[in-house]
Amino acid sequence: CHHHTYYYIFLLFSGAQYFQWELPRIIKYIQNHFKWDQVSLLSHSMGSIASMRFACIFPDDVDFFIAVDSLIYDDYDLNLVLNKFATNIVKGLTALQRLEKEPPAYTIEEVTKKWHYGTRKSVDLESVKYLLTRGVKQSKADPTKYYYSRDSRLKYILFTPEDRKFVEALVRRLKAPTLYVKAINSPFSADPFSVEMRELIEQLNDKYEFHFVPGTHHVHLNNPEVLAPLIKNFVEKNNLSL
């Protein structure tokens, strides 16, 4: 059976909420659906975190793993996380009830600026226009305006901090050829424990490759030319195929 490249897509099943261990389960679901022997993972942010978990618990099912700007969860303030749980559960349920209703709509200019500032300027204004082609829909109530077409439940994530020994045990199971690219101007996966785990992978996996690149968390959108040569070289060096 040929290897298949799986570009990470997150789907929320009815009644589900954005939760960290639901994500690798969905990757396995897709693998089983298409009857693939292995998957190849090219992922970013939460997708990288999900793919990392999948690659660690199903090490024989992964052809290769490419992660952009995230690998494991950062350190979290436990009280901050716990204080958000009740709010996010309630808002997630409210969002579930509103799935069939059209969300607030804005002009293209407003949508573009909201997307840019909503990412704390991580996504360049120039890059937003490409995201708009799949990320907004025209309002039926007012054809001059547009609304975000994403599932609104994605805004209410249930982060669950995990014991560091557990995370380390996961990391030690990663054996697939792995490329990890970290954006210099991104705050994610930059805490001491994330760096420690990154260095542990380097010690244990002789097919691991790491690079810093200039850019924000959304470097793959703003500066794809920075990532493309790294991915190309990684694939060629390991005799892989995209």
N, C-alpha and C positions, 0 to 999 in steps of 0.2 A: 504494500500500500504506500502511495506517495505521501511524503510529509506535506502538511498544509500550513500555510502561514495564517495565523489568527491575529488580526488587528483588534485590540481589545475594545469591545462594545459592551456597555452596561445596559441591561434591560431590567426594568422593575416589573415583576409579576404582580398581579392584582393583590392588593392587601399588603404587599411587601414594603419595607423601608430600607433606605440606604444604610447597609450594615456591613462591616468589614469581612465577615466570614461567609456572607451570602455571595460575594463576588467570585471567589475561586470555585464555589459550587456551580455557578452559572457557566464558567469556563468548562468544567467537567461535563455539564449538561450538553453544551454545544459539541464537545468532542464526541460524546456518545451518540448524539443525534446524527452527525455526519460519518460516524464509524471510522474516525481517524485513529491510527496507531499512536501518532504523536502530534503535538501542536507546536508551532513556533510563535513566540510571544514578542511583539513589538508594542511597547506601552509607555504611557506617560502618567505621572501623578498618582491618583488613586488606582489607575489601571496598572501602574508599575507595582504598587503595593499588593494588589490582588494577584498579579502574575508571579510576583516573588513568592507569595504564599503557596500558590498552585505548584510552582516549580520545586518547592521544598517538600510538599507532602505527596506529590506525584513525580518524583525525580526521573522516572523512566518514561514519562509521558511527554517530556519536553525536548524538542530538537535543539532549540536555542532560545535565549532570553535577552532582549534588549530593553533597558529601562532608561527613561529620560526624567531626570531631576527628582526622583523619589525611589525609595527602596523599602524602607520600613517606616512605621509611624515614628514621629518625633516624640520627645518627652512631652508630657502634658501635665498641667496643673490639675490634680485630681478633683479638687473642689470646683474648679471652673467646669470640668467635664460633667460632674454630677449635677451641678446647677442647671446645665443645659438639657439634661435628659428629659425632664418633665415637659419643658417647653417644646423640644423637638418632637417628642411623641405626640403631643396634642396638635401641633402644627402639621405634622405628617398626616394625622387622621383627617384634619380639616382639608388638607390638599387632596387627599383621596376622594373626599366628597365633592370636590370641585373639578374633577378631571374632565367632566363633560361640558363645563362652562368655559366660555372664552375669557382669558385673563385680561388684565389692563393692556390697552394698546397705546402706542406712541408713534410719532413721526419717525422717519428713517434717521434723521439727525439725532433725535432724542435716544432712540434705540442704540445707535452707534456709541454715543457718549456714555450711556448707562453701562454698556458692555465693557468699555475701556476702563471707566472708573470703578466698576464693580469688581474688576480683577486687580485693583490698586495699580492701574496702568501697566500691568504685566503683559497684557495683549495690546500691541500697538494699534492706534487708530486705523492705520493702513491695513493691518491684518484682520480687523473686525469685519471689514466689508466682505471678506471671503467667508467668514463664519456666518454672515447674514444669509448666504444662499441656502443654507440648510437649517439655520437656527431661528428663523422668524417666519411667521405666516401673516398673510394679509387679513386684516380684520373684516369680518362680515358685516359688523355693525357700522364701521366707518372705513371704506376702502382706501382712504388716504393715510391710514395708520396700520401699524404692524405690532404683533405681540410675539413674545418668546415662545417657541414651540416645544421647549424642553418639558419634561415631566417635573412639575413643581416640587414633588416629593424629594428630588435630588438636593434641595436646599437644606434639608433637615437630616443631617448625618448623625448616626449613633456611634460616635467614637468610643471604643472601650480600651483603655490603657491595659497593657498586658505585662505580666511579670518578665523581667529582663532575662531570667534563666530560660523561660519559655521561648522568647524571641531568639536567643542565642542558639537554642536547640534546633529551632527552625532553620536558621541561617547555616548551620553546620551541615544540613542535608542538601544544600544547593550544589549540584554537580554539573548542570548543563553549561555549555559555553555561554558566557554572560558578558554583555557589554553594558556598562553603567556610565551614563553621561550626566554630569552635574553642572547646572548653570551657576555661575559665580555670583550673580546678583539675585539669587533666589534664597529665601530664608528656610526653605524646607530641607529636611534631612541633613541639617548642618550642626545639630547638637552633638555633644561629645559621644553619647552612646551610639548614634547613627554612624559617626566616623569610626568608632571602635568596631562596629559590625562590618563596615566596609573593608577595614583592614583585615579582619578575620577571614572574610571571603577570599581576599587576595592571598592569604597564607594557605588556605585549604583547597582552592580551586585553581589549577594551573591553566585553565581556559577562561579565566576572568580578566577583563580589561576595563580600566577606568580612565576617564578623561574629564578635566575641567574645561568648560567652554564659556566664553563671554556671553552674557544674556540674562534674561529674566526667566521665571518659571515656565513661561510659554515660548522659550527659545526656538522650539520646533516650528512654531507658527511665524515668528518674527524673522528668524534667521535660519531657515532650513539648510542653506548652503554651508553652515557650520557643522551640522550633524551628518549630512549626506556622505562626505568622504570617510568619516569615522565608521559609519554603518557599512559602507561599501568595503572598506579594508577589513573589517571584522568578519564579514560574510566570506570574503575571498580567502582570508587567512585560515579559516576553519573549514573550508570547502563546503560551505552551506549554500542554500539557494533561497532567494526571496520570491 
